[in-house]
Every structure is written in structure tokens, then in C-alpha cells.
Amino acid sequence: MQTSLRPLVFWPTFLILLAAVIASYVDLDAFLATASALNDAVLTNFSWLFSLGSVYLLIMAVVVYFSPLGRIRIGGRDATPLLSRLRWFSITLCTTLAVGVLFWTTSRSIITWAHPLPAVWKRVRATPCCLQCRPCFCTGRSRLTPFTRYRR
């Protein structure tokens, strides 16, 4: 099977990825400092653009849905959908829930491993559900915040 490769799309992306991998192997600390600085610069200077883009896409989706453009049937006038609306909704809901479960089961374990509870908290009889991890958007790091309900 022969596929066509678009060199102007593939090669710049591949070379940037290759350079990042090589830089991380050569000097990990410098690579992490550079990546963190770039991340902070993008979030500091362009966070408004991300928010504006999200609002714009939401408004555009609503406008297209209620406009005549939303009535265009992909596949022609005689095309019929493969799934009913109920099945489509069920698949979308299950997929979204599954992605959330897969993400949070791994991330909570990593967060707990990376930021273990101090010894003082271990002496307090708090249920694990009373601890909440809050990401700090300034530094990109997460920290555990105790919302403990003491058992008597």
C-alpha cells in the first residue's frame, strides 16, 4: 500500500520533534527549563486567545447548528445515518466517561506518588476523599490541599 507523504507538513514537524528528543537526552535540565519557559510565555501572553477561541468555536457551532448550513446532509439527500441519535449519544457519553476515567486513574496515582502526604497528615485520621489536588496555574505544578474531616 503506497501512501503519499506531504513533505512540507511532515518534515518540519518531525525535525522539531527529533530535535526536542535529542535535546532532552543531551541535557535534560536545560531542556526542561526551556520547555517550562516557553510554556509560561505562551500561557502568560496568549491565555486570552485560548479563551477567546473557545468562546468563538462554541458560538460558531451554535450558529451553524441553527442555520440552514446545519441541515446539509453529508453523503447527499438519500443518505441515511448509520447510528440512531440515541446510539450516537450513548457512544459519545461512554467514550467521554471512559477517557475521563482512564486519565484520572493514572493522573491521581502519579500525583500521589510525586507529592506524598507529609507525616503530620498521616497521623490525622482523614479519609482519602477529603484530600483534593489543586493545580497551580501559575507554576504548572499541583499541590495537595487538605480538606480533612476528622473522625472522632
N, C-alpha and C positions, 0 to 999 in steps of 0.2 A: 504494500500500500504506500503510495507516494503522496506526501503532503507538501504543500507549498509553505515556505518559510519567508516571512516578511523581514528582510534584514534590518530595515530602519526601526522596526519595533523590537525585534529580538535582541540584536547585538548590543545596543546601548544598555538595556536593562540587564542583560546577562553580564556585561563587563562591570557595571556598578555593583551587582551582587557579588561577583568574583572578587572585586577589589575590597569589598566590605569583609568578606570571609578571610581573605589574606591578611588584611589589617588587624582583624581580631585575633588571628593566630600569631602575628608578629609581636604586637603589643596590646594586650587586652585592656589594660588600664587606660591607655591613651584612646583606644577605640571607644570604650565606654564613656569617657569624658567628652569626646567629640560628639557621640550619638546623643548623650544627655543634653549637651549644649544646643545641638540642633533641635532636639525635641522641645526644649524650653523656649527657644527662639520662635519656633513655629506656633506653639501654644500661646505665647505671650503676644505675638504680633498678629496672628490670624485666627484666634479663637472666635472673634466676632464673625468672621467669614464662614466658619463651620456652622455656627448657629443660624446665620442668615441663609446659608444654603439649605439647611434642614427645613426651615420655615418655607422657603421658596419651593422646594420639592413637594412639601405637603400641600401647599396651595395649588401648585400645578396639577397634582394628582386629583384633587377635588374638582378643579375646573374641568379637567379632561373627562372625569367620570360623569359629570352632569352636562357636558357639552355634546353636540352631535358627534364629535370625534370619538366619544366613548361608545357609540353604537356600532362602530365599524367592527365587523366580524372578520377575524383573521382566518383565512382559508376560503373566503368567498361567501356568497349568500346561502349556499346549500350546505355549508359545513356545520357539523354538529359537534358539540364538546364531548370529549372522551369521558369526563367525570361530571357527575351532577354537582350542584352547588354545595350540597351537604357533604359529599365526599371530598370535594376540593377544600372546604373549610376544615374538615376533620384532619386531612393530611397536613394542612398548614399549621393547625394548632398542635398536633402531635410532634411535628418536626421542630417547631419553635420551643416547645417544652423539652424535647429531648436535647436540643442544643444547649438550653439553659442548664439542664441537669448535668450534662457532660462537662460544661465549663465550670460550674460551681463546685462539683465534686473534686475536680483537680485543683482548682484555684484555692479553695479553702484549705486543702491539705498542704499546699505549697506555702500559703500564708502562715499557717500554724507552725510549719517546720521552720520557716525563715524568721518568724517572730514568736518564739516560745513565751509562755506566760512566766512572769517573774515568780520567784519563790514565795513572795508575800501572798500573791493571788492563790497559790496552791494551798495555803493554809486556810483560806476563806472557803467555806462550803458554798460555792456558787455553781449553779447549773451551767453547762456549756452554752446553752441557748441564750444566756444572759450576756455573753460577750459578743460584741459586734465589731467587725473590721471596717474601718472607715478609710477610704483612700484620701490622701492629702494631694489635692490637685496642684499645689504649688511645687512640690518636690517630686511628685510621681510615686512616692512611697506610700505604703499602707501602714497603719498602726492599729493596734487593738485598743479599743476603748471599753472599759468595764461598765456594764450596766447591770450590776450584780443585785440580785435579790437574795438576801441572806436567809439561810434556813435556820430555824430555831430548834 
